[in-house]
Structures are given as C-alpha cells and as structure tokens.
Amino acid sequence: MITIKVEQLSKQYMIGEQSTGFLFHDMNRWWHRIQGKDDPYLKISDLNDRTIRKTSGYVWALRDINFEVNQGEVLGIVGSNGAGKSTLLKILSRITAPTSGTVKMKGRVASLLEVGTGFHPELTGRENIFMKGTILGMRTQEVKRHFDEIVEFAGVQKYIDTPVKKYSSGMYVRLAFSVAAHISADILIIDEVLAVGDNEFQQKCIDKMKSVSTEQGKTVLFVSHNMKTIQDLCSSVITLRNGELDRSNIYYKPLIAV
C-alpha cells in the first residue's frame, strides 16, 4: 500500500535583497490565477546551484520531484548540502507549503528535523511528551500508555520534570526521537539531527527505525550524509542534486518509481 505519493512537487523561493516588488508580484500572480493562466514567476527561476550567478530573483529549491513510498518502507534521501533535502522534509511534515505539485500521505506524521523544533522550551520533558501526543491527535490515555517506554528509551528519567531549555542538545534529541518513534504515528520523518547524539544512541535509533518499519509497518524517511547508515537502514534511496532528482547517482539501490 502506498503511504506517500509525491507528484510534480516544486518549491520556489525569492532570494537576495528585495526592497520593492512583493505586493506587485503577489497581485500579478493573483491576476494570472483568476484568468486561469500559469504563475508568471515559475518560468524565470534559477536552478538551485550555488556555483552559478543568479539571473533572476527566484530560485527552485525543489523542482518536479516525483516518487512513491510504500507502507513499512525505509526511504533514504541523500544529496550534498543545499540539494533540497530539508526543504522536501519540511513540505512532507507540513511545515511549509509547496509552490506547485501535490503530496498525498496516509496516516499520522511525526517528524524530527532539527534541534529546537517540536518542543516548547519552557515546558518540562513530561509536559512536552503530552503536548506532542495531543498535537498528533492522541488521547491522554494513549500517551500515558507509551510514556514509560518513551522516557526509558531516551534515558532522561532524572530530568523528565526539568524544562527542556535546560537540556543539552544530546538530551533534547534523545527525548525528541523517542517521542517520535513511540507515539502512534504512521510515518516517521527524520533529518540529520541524530548526528548530535553519541554513536551508541545513533545505533539505538537505527535499530528502532528498523523495528518500527518491519514489525509495526511504519513508513520511515531518513536523511543522512552517512552512507554506511543509509545502506544499513534503508530499503530504497533517492538522490537530490540542485533541487532535482538525480537519476544518475544511485548509491546502492535503484530509485523508487518516478
């Protein structure tokens, strides 16, 4: 069963210092839209390549991305810095909206994209666990059922009633990953944030992601520069280059259907 389907997904950003033009561009887009015409600024964007001089005020962070992910699959997303990996995960996590194209996802989504997101710094670890569960639509009793295993996996029992703003980055990621992995989400999205943890905890997280995919049928999307980890964990891999799918640079598995 397909749990994620991405079709013709593109994300455009305005770059550089723009002192005027925002309102004009918005009005121009609106005027074209009510006439049933294409967005005029979609035709002038530069490729997301930092090595070339810009020719317009817009850039494609992602362009025409297509792929599918099946239930229980672990998809690796690889590429150099600035390739569009984090932008793709933000769209899939519903943090930002695409400029064009569609994303269809079945089930609850839990994401861990960077240290400092997802938790309220003034709340304790305990309070943040319940808050996160509530945001994902879980009832209090559901969260309570998973609470002990979340805390045990994270290894932060001593600090569970301490505001997370006092946590080290490692402690923060431990708890954030544990919450994402144990709550009743169907899709787990993990960026390179695990790199701040120690090697032992990184391996523990990898084992947990394997477990939730094979035993619980959860779909996992994982971004990393560590190719050994990608090869060990992922059942399929897609590669991004300058915001586009790179069909020529396949690390160890064929790209999923595009």
Backbone as JSON, one array per atom type, in Angstrom:
{
  "sequence": "MITIKVEQLSKQYMIGEQSTGFLFHDMNRWWHRIQGKDDPYLKISDLNDRTIRKTSGYVWALRDINFEVNQGEVLGIVGSNGAGKSTLLKILSRITAPTSGTVKMKGRVASLLEVGTGFHPELTGRENIFMKGTILGMRTQEVKRHFDEIVEFAGVQKYIDTPVKKYSSGMYVRLAFSVAAHISADILIIDEVLAVGDNEFQQKCIDKMKSVSTEQGKTVLFVSHNMKTIQDLCSSVITLRNGELDRSNIYYKPLIAV",
  "N": [[0.84, -1.2, 0.0], [0.55, 2.19, -0.86], [1.85, 4.83, 0.98], [2.92, 7.37, 0.81], [2.79, 9.7, -1.74], [4.28, 11.6, -4.11], [3.97, 14.11, -6.46], [5.11, 15.9, -9.2], [6.3, 17.87, -7.6], [7.28, 21.05, -6.54], [9.25, 23.75, -5.22], [9.58, 27.13, -4.76], [11.66, 29.91, -4.05], [12.14, 33.35, -3.14], [15.09, 35.19, -3.58], [17.98, 37.04, -2.38], [18.32, 40.64, -1.75], [15.39, 42.36, -1.55], [13.9, 45.25, -2.0], [11.58, 46.33, -3.0], [8.55, 45.31, -4.69], [7.24, 43.03, -3.69], [4.38, 43.23, -3.19], [3.54, 43.88, -5.74], [4.32, 41.55, -7.15], [2.71, 39.65, -5.88], [0.14, 40.57, -6.57], [0.3, 40.37, -9.32], [0.55, 37.59, -9.63], [-1.95, 36.83, -8.6], [-3.67, 38.02, -10.48], [-3.03, 36.59, -12.83], [-3.83, 34.08, -11.97], [-6.67, 34.24, -11.61], [-7.37, 34.5, -14.18], [-6.92, 32.07, -15.13], [-4.37, 31.45, -15.92], [-0.87, 30.4, -15.99], [1.4, 30.77, -13.21], [3.43, 33.54, -13.56], [5.99, 33.79, -12.52], [7.02, 31.32, -12.18], [8.36, 30.67, -14.39], [10.78, 31.91, -14.52], [12.65, 31.24, -12.66], [15.88, 30.43, -11.23], [18.06, 27.54, -11.45], [18.76, 25.6, -8.55], [21.63, 26.03, -7.88], [24.5, 26.74, -6.31], [26.89, 27.49, -7.4], [26.66, 29.0, -9.68], [26.01, 32.21, -11.19], [23.21, 34.19, -10.23], [20.3, 34.79, -12.24], [17.81, 35.74, -11.94], [15.37, 36.87, -9.49], [14.42, 34.69, -8.21], [14.55, 31.25, -7.11], [14.68, 27.73, -7.64], [14.13, 25.64, -5.07], [13.26, 23.07, -4.96], [12.38, 20.99, -7.71], [10.02, 19.6, -9.78], [9.67, 17.01, -8.46], [9.15, 13.57, -8.1], [7.93, 10.7, -6.57], [7.17, 7.56, -4.9], [6.27, 5.99, -1.81], [6.06, 3.0, -0.08], [4.02, 1.39, 2.46], [5.7, 0.56, 5.45], [8.18, 0.8, 4.36], [11.59, 1.94, 4.33], [12.86, 4.86, 3.4], [15.71, 6.31, 2.1], [17.09, 9.55, 1.83], [19.33, 11.3, 0.04], [22.11, 13.52, -0.69], [24.09, 16.44, -1.49], [24.96, 19.28, 0.65], [22.45, 21.77, 0.57], [21.02, 20.64, -1.46], [18.31, 20.3, -1.36], [17.11, 18.6, 0.41], [16.25, 19.09, 3.12], [14.25, 20.97, 2.62], [12.41, 19.4, 1.23], [11.66, 17.6, 3.27], [10.46, 19.37, 5.07], [8.21, 20.15, 3.63], [6.88, 17.69, 3.43], [6.41, 17.32, 6.11], [4.55, 19.2, 6.56], [5.29, 21.73, 7.35], [6.01, 23.76, 5.67], [4.55, 24.99, 2.61], [4.17, 23.6, -0.69], [5.16, 25.15, -3.81], [4.11, 24.3, -6.2], [2.54, 21.29, -7.46], [1.73, 18.09, -5.87], [1.25, 16.43, -2.7], [0.48, 13.43, -1.28], [-0.45, 11.8, 1.61], [-0.91, 9.1, 3.82], [-2.15, 8.7, 6.96], [-0.93, 9.45, 10.35], [1.71, 11.81, 10.91], [4.94, 11.98, 12.19], [7.68, 14.01, 12.94], [11.2, 14.75, 13.03], [13.24, 17.19, 12.73], [15.19, 19.2, 13.32], [17.34, 20.27, 16.01], [15.63, 21.85, 18.61], [13.15, 22.23, 17.49], [9.68, 21.41, 17.65], [9.31, 20.98, 20.4], [8.25, 22.82, 23.32], [10.24, 25.19, 24.8], [9.95, 26.13, 27.45], [8.44, 24.28, 28.76], [8.37, 21.2, 30.64], [10.1, 18.04, 30.13], [8.23, 15.97, 30.5], [5.77, 17.38, 30.15], [6.05, 18.19, 27.5], [6.01, 15.77, 26.13], [3.34, 14.98, 26.4], [2.13, 17.17, 25.17], [3.06, 16.93, 22.53], [1.94, 14.5, 21.77], [-0.77, 15.18, 21.89], [-0.96, 17.09, 19.86], [-0.66, 15.44, 17.66], [-3.04, 14.19, 17.69], [-3.56, 12.26, 19.59], [-5.12, 10.67, 22.4], [-5.08, 11.42, 25.94], [-4.83, 9.09, 27.48], [-3.69, 7.35, 25.67], [-1.15, 8.47, 25.33], [-0.18, 8.18, 27.93], [0.04, 5.45, 28.03], [2.28, 4.92, 26.53], [4.2, 6.35, 27.81], [6.22, 5.55, 29.77], [7.96, 3.87, 28.29], [8.89, 5.69, 26.41], [10.37, 7.5, 27.98], [12.26, 5.77, 29.12], [13.63, 4.81, 26.84], [14.79, 7.17, 25.94], [16.44, 7.79, 28.07], [16.31, 9.81, 30.01], [15.28, 9.94, 32.56], [15.91, 11.2, 35.01], [15.67, 13.87, 34.45], [13.16, 14.42, 33.57], [11.19, 16.09, 34.56], [12.21, 18.57, 34.25], [12.51, 21.76, 32.63], [12.84, 21.71, 29.1], [14.53, 23.55, 27.94], [16.77, 23.58, 29.41], [18.09, 21.32, 28.78], [20.82, 19.49, 27.36], [21.97, 19.48, 23.9], [22.17, 16.85, 23.08], [20.57, 15.43, 24.96], [18.13, 16.58, 24.39], [17.63, 15.74, 21.74], [17.56, 12.98, 22.16], [15.18, 12.67, 23.66], [13.32, 13.82, 21.92], [13.51, 12.18, 19.61], [12.71, 9.75, 20.74], [10.06, 10.27, 21.48], [8.95, 10.72, 18.92], [9.32, 8.19, 17.78], [7.85, 6.42, 19.33], [5.2, 7.27, 19.66], [1.86, 7.07, 18.31], [2.28, 7.24, 15.36], [2.09, 6.98, 11.79], [3.88, 7.56, 9.84], [7.26, 8.3, 9.89], [9.54, 10.88, 9.99], [12.82, 11.72, 9.66], [15.49, 13.9, 10.01], [18.98, 14.9, 9.68], [19.46, 15.28, 12.35], [20.08, 13.39, 14.27], [22.78, 13.17, 14.34], [23.92, 14.65, 16.36], [23.88, 13.12, 18.57], [25.51, 10.52, 20.6], [27.54, 7.73, 19.4], [26.54, 5.29, 20.31], [23.86, 5.88, 20.93], [22.96, 6.67, 18.41], [23.08, 4.24, 16.99], [21.2, 2.85, 18.43], [18.91, 4.27, 17.73], [18.8, 3.72, 14.99], [18.34, 0.97, 15.04], [15.84, 1.04, 16.23], [14.31, 2.35, 14.26], [14.43, 0.43, 12.24], [12.99, -1.55, 13.52], [10.38, -0.4, 13.89], [9.57, -0.18, 11.29], [9.67, -2.79, 10.15], [8.3, -4.42, 12.02], [6.07, -2.98, 12.91], [5.07, -1.81, 10.68], [5.45, 0.86, 9.99], [6.16, 3.74, 8.0], [9.26, 5.1, 7.06], [11.19, 8.0, 6.57], [14.41, 9.0, 5.93], [17.11, 11.15, 6.3], [20.53, 11.48, 5.64], [24.11, 11.99, 5.67], [25.75, 9.97, 6.07], [26.74, 7.28, 4.48], [27.07, 4.6, 5.09], [25.24, 4.18, 7.12], [22.88, 4.75, 5.74], [22.92, 2.64, 3.87], [22.73, 0.47, 5.58], [20.28, 0.81, 6.8], [18.19, 1.6, 5.0], [15.66, 0.68, 2.62], [15.17, 1.66, 0.14], [16.44, 4.31, -1.96], [16.63, 7.77, -2.74], [18.18, 10.34, -4.64], [19.05, 13.71, -4.39], [19.95, 16.53, -6.33], [20.88, 19.79, -6.66], [18.22, 20.51, -6.2], [16.73, 18.8, -7.76], [15.66, 15.48, -8.77], [18.23, 13.14, -8.98], [18.96, 10.95, -11.29], [21.18, 9.62, -12.1], [23.03, 9.19, -10.14], [23.15, 6.77, -8.2], [23.27, 5.16, -5.16], [23.19, 2.52, -3.87], [20.89, 1.18, -4.3], [18.21, 0.86, -6.67], [16.43, 3.78, -7.75], [13.22, 4.52, -6.39], [10.04, 4.18, -8.05], [9.67, 6.7, -10.43]],
  "CA": [[0.0, 0.0, 0.0], [1.32, 3.44, -0.95], [1.54, 5.78, 2.06], [3.35, 8.71, 0.39], [2.88, 9.86, -3.19], [4.7, 12.95, -4.45], [3.85, 14.29, -7.9], [5.47, 17.19, -9.77], [6.48, 18.76, -6.45], [8.27, 22.12, -6.71], [9.24, 24.81, -4.21], [10.29, 28.31, -5.26], [11.93, 30.95, -3.06], [12.74, 34.61, -3.57], [16.42, 35.32, -2.99], [18.61, 38.36, -2.47], [17.69, 41.77, -1.07], [14.29, 42.88, -2.36], [13.32, 46.39, -1.28], [10.24, 46.57, -3.52], [8.11, 44.29, -5.61], [6.47, 41.95, -3.09], [2.96, 43.41, -3.44], [3.35, 43.8, -7.19], [4.41, 40.16, -7.55], [1.51, 38.95, -5.39], [-1.0, 40.99, -7.39], [0.49, 39.81, -10.65], [0.21, 36.17, -9.52], [-3.41, 36.74, -8.42], [-4.3, 38.37, -11.74], [-2.86, 35.45, -13.73], [-4.59, 32.93, -11.47], [-8.11, 34.38, -11.86], [-7.57, 34.35, -15.62], [-6.63, 30.69, -15.49], [-3.04, 31.37, -16.52], [0.2, 29.92, -15.13], [2.16, 31.74, -12.42], [4.5, 34.04, -14.43], [7.3, 33.71, -11.89], [7.51, 29.95, -12.24], [9.13, 30.5, -15.63], [12.02, 32.69, -14.52], [13.51, 30.84, -11.54], [17.16, 29.79, -11.49], [18.35, 26.26, -10.86], [19.33, 25.74, -7.21], [23.04, 25.72, -7.97], [25.2, 27.86, -5.67], [28.14, 27.79, -8.11], [26.41, 29.85, -10.83], [25.46, 33.53, -10.88], [21.76, 34.23, -10.41], [19.8, 35.59, -13.35], [16.51, 36.27, -11.55], [15.21, 36.97, -8.05], [13.79, 33.47, -7.71], [15.33, 30.02, -7.26], [13.98, 26.48, -7.36], [14.71, 24.79, -4.03], [12.89, 21.75, -5.47], [11.71, 21.13, -9.0], [9.46, 18.4, -10.43], [10.04, 15.8, -7.71], [8.14, 12.52, -8.17], [8.27, 9.39, -6.02], [6.18, 6.9, -4.06], [6.83, 5.19, -0.73], [5.08, 2.02, 0.39], [3.93, 1.16, 3.89], [6.76, -0.26, 6.0], [9.44, 1.03, 3.65], [12.51, 2.96, 4.85], [13.4, 5.58, 2.25], [16.83, 7.2, 2.35], [17.18, 10.73, 0.97], [20.73, 11.72, 0.11], [22.49, 14.63, -1.54], [25.01, 17.37, -0.85], [24.32, 20.41, 1.34], [21.76, 22.67, -0.33], [20.41, 19.9, -2.57], [16.86, 20.37, -1.24], [16.64, 17.53, 1.29], [15.49, 19.63, 4.24], [13.04, 21.58, 2.07], [11.48, 18.31, 0.95], [11.13, 17.09, 4.53], [9.57, 20.38, 5.63], [6.94, 20.06, 2.9], [6.23, 16.45, 3.84], [6.0, 17.49, 7.51], [3.53, 20.26, 6.54], [5.83, 22.96, 7.94], [5.9, 24.75, 4.59], [3.7, 24.52, 1.51], [4.84, 23.6, -1.99], [4.74, 26.15, -4.79], [3.25, 23.57, -7.13], [2.61, 19.85, -7.28], [0.9, 17.53, -4.81], [1.77, 15.42, -1.78], [-0.59, 12.65, -0.66], [0.1, 10.99, 2.69], [-1.92, 8.39, 4.57], [-1.82, 8.46, 8.36], [-0.28, 10.47, 11.16], [3.12, 12.05, 10.59], [5.81, 12.5, 13.26], [8.94, 14.41, 12.31], [12.31, 15.27, 13.85], [14.02, 17.84, 11.67], [16.37, 19.88, 13.83], [17.3, 20.53, 17.45], [14.93, 23.08, 18.95], [11.8, 22.27, 16.93], [8.76, 20.38, 18.11], [9.07, 21.09, 21.83], [8.21, 24.16, 23.88], [11.41, 25.22, 25.7], [9.6, 26.43, 28.84], [7.75, 23.13, 29.34], [9.23, 20.1, 31.04], [10.08, 16.9, 29.23], [6.94, 15.3, 30.68], [4.72, 18.18, 29.53], [6.24, 18.18, 26.06], [5.57, 14.47, 25.62], [1.87, 15.02, 26.3], [1.77, 18.17, 24.17], [3.33, 16.38, 21.2], [0.92, 13.49, 21.5], [-2.05, 15.86, 21.65], [-0.87, 17.71, 18.53], [-0.83, 14.38, 16.68], [-4.39, 13.65, 17.78], [-3.66, 11.16, 20.55], [-5.77, 10.94, 23.68], [-4.18, 11.39, 27.1], [-4.6, 7.7, 27.88], [-2.75, 6.77, 24.7], [0.19, 8.97, 25.66], [0.22, 7.56, 29.2], [0.37, 4.05, 27.77], [3.62, 4.87, 25.94], [5.07, 7.3, 28.5], [7.38, 4.93, 30.41], [8.92, 3.4, 27.3], [9.49, 6.87, 25.81], [11.38, 8.03, 28.9], [13.32, 4.77, 29.27], [14.43, 4.79, 25.62], [15.56, 8.42, 25.88], [17.41, 7.81, 29.16], [16.3, 11.13, 30.67], [14.38, 9.84, 33.71], [16.29, 12.13, 36.06], [15.39, 15.25, 34.06], [11.88, 14.46, 32.86], [10.38, 17.2, 35.07], [13.01, 19.78, 34.06], [12.23, 22.4, 31.34], [13.77, 21.21, 28.08], [15.5, 24.58, 27.58], [17.98, 23.3, 30.18], [18.68, 20.08, 28.28], [21.87, 19.58, 26.35], [21.43, 19.12, 22.59], [22.05, 15.39, 23.04], [19.38, 15.04, 25.73], [16.95, 17.05, 23.66], [17.41, 14.85, 20.6], [17.17, 11.69, 22.69], [13.77, 12.68, 24.01], [12.53, 14.12, 20.72], [13.43, 10.98, 18.79], [11.94, 8.74, 21.46], [8.64, 10.62, 21.33], [8.55, 10.49, 17.52], [9.35, 6.76, 17.45], [6.94, 5.62, 20.16], [3.81, 7.67, 19.58], [1.11, 6.33, 17.28], [2.37, 7.84, 14.04], [2.23, 6.01, 10.72], [5.02, 7.98, 9.02], [8.3, 8.9, 10.72], [10.44, 11.65, 9.15], [14.0, 12.03, 10.47], [16.59, 14.58, 9.33], [20.31, 14.55, 10.18], [19.57, 15.73, 13.72], [20.64, 12.33, 15.11], [24.24, 13.28, 14.34], [24.4, 15.28, 17.6], [23.94, 12.1, 19.62], [26.71, 9.68, 20.58], [27.45, 6.59, 18.5], [25.68, 4.26, 20.91], [22.46, 6.27, 20.77], [22.66, 6.64, 16.98], [22.8, 2.86, 16.63], [19.93, 2.53, 19.09], [17.86, 4.88, 16.91], [18.73, 2.97, 13.74], [17.67, -0.3, 15.36], [14.43, 1.34, 16.5], [13.67, 2.63, 12.98], [14.25, -0.87, 11.59], [11.93, -2.26, 14.22], [9.04, 0.16, 13.64], [9.2, -0.41, 9.89], [9.43, -4.21, 9.88], [7.37, -5.04, 12.96], [4.85, -2.19, 13.07], [4.61, -1.35, 9.37], [5.55, 2.3, 9.83], [6.99, 4.23, 6.9], [10.32, 5.97, 7.59], [12.01, 8.78, 5.65], [15.62, 9.28, 6.69], [18.15, 11.93, 5.61], [21.84, 11.38, 6.28], [25.3, 12.0, 4.83], [26.49, 8.75, 6.4], [26.27, 6.28, 3.52], [27.02, 3.29, 5.74], [23.96, 4.13, 7.81], [21.86, 4.66, 4.7], [22.93, 1.29, 3.31], [22.33, -0.47, 6.62], [18.91, 1.03, 7.25], [17.17, 1.93, 4.01], [15.28, -0.3, 1.6], [15.22, 2.39, -1.13], [17.18, 5.57, -1.84], [16.57, 8.75, -3.81], [19.26, 11.31, -4.56], [18.74, 15.06, -4.85], [21.07, 17.37, -6.76], [20.41, 21.12, -7.06], [16.76, 20.59, -6.11], [16.09, 17.87, -8.68], [16.03, 14.08, -8.61], [19.41, 12.76, -9.76], [18.78, 9.55, -11.68], [22.45, 9.02, -12.5], [23.88, 8.95, -8.98], [22.45, 5.82, -7.34], [24.29, 4.68, -4.25], [23.25, 1.06, -3.78], [19.6, 0.64, -4.68], [17.57, 1.66, -7.7], [15.45, 4.75, -7.3], [11.85, 4.07, -6.47], [9.41, 4.59, -9.3], [9.47, 8.14, -10.64]],
  "C": [[0.87, 1.24, 0.0], [0.89, 4.38, 0.18], [1.95, 7.21, 1.72], [3.44, 8.72, -1.13], [3.14, 11.33, -3.49], [4.69, 13.09, -5.96], [4.15, 15.73, -8.29], [5.69, 18.26, -8.69], [7.6, 19.77, -6.72], [8.12, 23.14, -5.6], [10.13, 25.94, -4.7], [10.48, 29.3, -4.12], [12.44, 32.21, -3.74], [14.07, 34.77, -2.85], [16.93, 36.75, -3.13], [17.85, 39.41, -1.68], [16.65, 42.38, -2.0], [13.63, 44.02, -1.58], [11.92, 46.7, -1.75], [9.82, 45.36, -4.33], [7.24, 43.2, -5.03], [4.99, 42.06, -3.44], [2.67, 43.29, -4.94], [3.36, 42.34, -7.66], [3.16, 39.38, -7.11], [0.29, 39.29, -6.24], [-0.91, 40.4, -8.79], [0.13, 38.32, -10.66], [-1.31, 35.99, -9.42], [-4.12, 37.01, -9.74], [-4.19, 37.23, -12.76], [-3.72, 34.27, -13.29], [-6.07, 33.05, -11.79], [-8.42, 34.31, -13.35], [-7.26, 32.93, -16.11], [-5.27, 30.49, -16.13], [-2.02, 30.87, -15.5], [0.85, 31.08, -14.38], [3.34, 32.23, -13.27], [5.89, 33.89, -13.85], [7.85, 32.29, -11.84], [8.41, 29.73, -13.45], [10.5, 31.16, -15.58], [12.99, 32.27, -13.43], [14.82, 30.21, -12.02], [17.18, 28.39, -10.9], [19.02, 26.48, -9.5], [20.79, 25.27, -7.2], [23.83, 26.92, -7.45], [26.45, 28.29, -6.43], [27.93, 28.7, -9.32], [25.78, 31.16, -10.4], [23.96, 33.54, -11.13], [21.39, 35.15, -11.57], [18.42, 36.16, -13.06], [16.45, 36.34, -10.03], [14.6, 35.74, -7.43], [14.7, 32.27, -7.96], [14.44, 28.82, -6.95], [14.73, 25.72, -6.26], [14.43, 23.33, -4.35], [12.19, 21.94, -6.8], [11.32, 19.76, -9.56], [9.91, 17.1, -9.77], [8.87, 14.81, -7.75], [8.67, 11.25, -7.51], [7.1, 8.86, -5.19], [6.91, 6.1, -2.99], [5.73, 4.27, -0.21], [5.11, 1.9, 1.91], [5.04, 0.22, 4.35], [8.11, -0.09, 5.34], [10.27, 2.09, 4.37], [13.19, 3.6, 3.66], [14.54, 6.49, 2.69], [16.82, 8.34, 1.35], [18.57, 11.3, 1.12], [20.99, 12.84, -0.89], [23.4, 15.57, -0.78], [24.24, 18.47, -0.12], [23.69, 21.35, 0.31], [21.06, 21.97, -1.49], [18.88, 19.94, -2.53], [16.26, 19.35, -0.29], [15.75, 18.08, 2.41], [14.21, 20.31, 3.78], [11.98, 20.52, 1.79], [10.85, 17.79, 2.23], [10.18, 18.09, 5.19], [8.21, 20.38, 4.94], [6.19, 18.82, 3.33], [5.73, 16.53, 5.28], [4.94, 18.57, 7.67], [3.98, 21.52, 7.29], [5.77, 24.09, 6.92], [5.1, 24.13, 3.46], [4.48, 24.52, 0.21], [4.35, 24.74, -2.87], [3.8, 25.52, -5.81], [3.45, 22.08, -6.9], [1.78, 19.4, -6.09], [1.67, 16.52, -3.96], [0.57, 14.73, -1.14], [0.03, 11.71, 0.36], [-1.05, 10.37, 3.47], [-1.43, 8.14, 5.99], [-1.17, 9.64, 9.05], [1.2, 10.58, 10.82], [3.83, 12.61, 11.82], [7.16, 12.82, 12.64], [9.93, 14.94, 13.34], [13.31, 15.86, 12.88], [15.26, 18.56, 12.17], [16.21, 20.13, 15.32], [16.58, 21.85, 17.7], [13.53, 23.17, 18.37], [10.97, 21.15, 17.53], [8.43, 20.42, 19.58], [8.97, 22.57, 22.22], [9.3, 24.26, 24.94], [11.07, 25.45, 27.17], [8.91, 25.26, 29.53], [8.75, 22.04, 29.69], [9.18, 18.99, 29.99], [8.76, 16.17, 29.3], [5.83, 16.06, 29.95], [4.83, 18.19, 28.0], [5.82, 16.86, 25.43], [4.06, 14.48, 25.42], [1.42, 16.03, 25.25], [1.94, 17.62, 22.76], [2.29, 15.33, 20.82], [-0.42, 14.11, 21.17], [-2.08, 16.49, 20.26], [-1.13, 16.67, 17.44], [-2.18, 13.68, 16.8], [-4.55, 12.49, 18.74], [-4.41, 11.6, 21.81], [-4.76, 10.81, 24.81], [-3.85, 9.97, 27.52], [-3.63, 7.0, 26.94], [-1.32, 7.18, 25.03], [0.69, 8.31, 26.94], [0.68, 6.13, 28.99], [1.8, 3.91, 27.25], [4.65, 5.65, 26.77], [6.34, 6.65, 29.05], [8.42, 4.47, 29.4], [9.6, 4.56, 26.57], [10.64, 7.38, 26.68], [12.55, 7.06, 29.04], [14.23, 4.75, 28.04], [15.33, 6.02, 25.56], [16.63, 8.5, 26.97], [17.47, 9.14, 29.88], [15.39, 11.12, 31.9], [14.64, 10.91, 34.76], [15.84, 13.56, 35.75], [14.01, 15.42, 33.42], [10.98, 15.6, 33.33], [11.17, 18.52, 35.07], [12.63, 20.42, 32.72], [13.27, 22.01, 30.3], [14.76, 22.27, 27.63], [16.81, 24.38, 28.34], [18.66, 22.01, 29.75], [19.88, 20.39, 27.38], [21.26, 19.19, 25.01], [21.25, 17.61, 22.48], [20.82, 14.89, 23.78], [18.1, 15.41, 24.99], [16.61, 16.1, 22.52], [16.99, 13.46, 21.05], [15.67, 11.65, 22.97], [12.9, 12.91, 22.77], [12.4, 12.9, 19.82], [12.55, 9.92, 19.44], [10.45, 9.0, 21.34], [8.16, 10.3, 19.92], [8.43, 9.0, 17.21], [8.3, 5.95, 18.19], [5.48, 6.04, 20.08], [3.17, 7.02, 18.36], [1.1, 7.07, 15.95], [2.58, 6.74, 13.0], [3.45, 6.29, 9.85], [6.01, 8.72, 9.91], [9.33, 9.57, 9.8], [11.61, 12.15, 10.01], [15.06, 12.7, 9.61], [17.91, 14.21, 10.01], [20.52, 14.91, 11.65], [20.19, 14.67, 14.62], [22.16, 12.42, 15.22], [24.77, 13.92, 15.62], [24.48, 14.29, 18.74], [25.23, 11.3, 19.54], [26.47, 8.46, 19.71], [26.51, 5.51, 19.01], [24.2, 4.6, 20.7], [22.06, 6.28, 19.3], [22.31, 5.23, 16.54], [21.48, 2.39, 17.23], [18.75, 3.07, 18.27], [17.68, 4.12, 15.6], [18.0, 1.65, 13.96], [16.17, -0.07, 15.6], [13.69, 1.61, 15.19], [13.46, 1.35, 12.17], [13.07, -1.6, 12.2], [10.54, -1.73, 13.88], [8.6, -0.05, 12.2], [8.84, -1.86, 9.64], [8.35, -4.82, 10.76], [6.04, -4.3, 13.07], [4.33, -1.63, 11.76], [4.64, 0.15, 9.19], [6.47, 2.64, 8.67], [8.0, 5.23, 7.46], [11.03, 6.67, 6.44], [13.21, 9.28, 6.43], [16.65, 10.0, 5.83], [19.46, 11.78, 6.37], [22.93, 11.51, 5.23], [26.14, 10.75, 5.06], [25.99, 7.6, 5.52], [26.24, 4.88, 4.09], [25.69, 3.12, 6.46], [22.81, 3.99, 6.82], [21.77, 3.23, 4.16], [22.42, 0.27, 4.32], [20.83, -0.38, 6.91], [17.88, 1.01, 6.14], [16.92, 0.82, 2.99], [15.28, 0.34, 0.22], [15.89, 3.73, -0.89], [16.85, 6.47, -3.01], [17.66, 9.78, -3.56], [18.8, 12.64, -5.12], [20.02, 15.78, -5.24], [20.49, 18.68, -7.29], [18.88, 21.18, -7.13], [16.02, 19.64, -7.02], [16.5, 16.44, -8.36], [17.2, 13.76, -9.53], [19.31, 11.27, -10.08], [20.09, 8.85, -12.0], [23.32, 8.61, -11.32], [23.14, 8.07, -7.97], [23.48, 5.11, -6.47], [24.34, 3.15, -4.16], [21.95, 0.41, -4.15], [19.05, 1.45, -5.83], [16.63, 2.68, -7.09], [14.08, 4.13, -7.33], [11.18, 4.74, -7.64], [9.18, 6.09, -9.37], [8.94, 8.35, -12.06]]
}
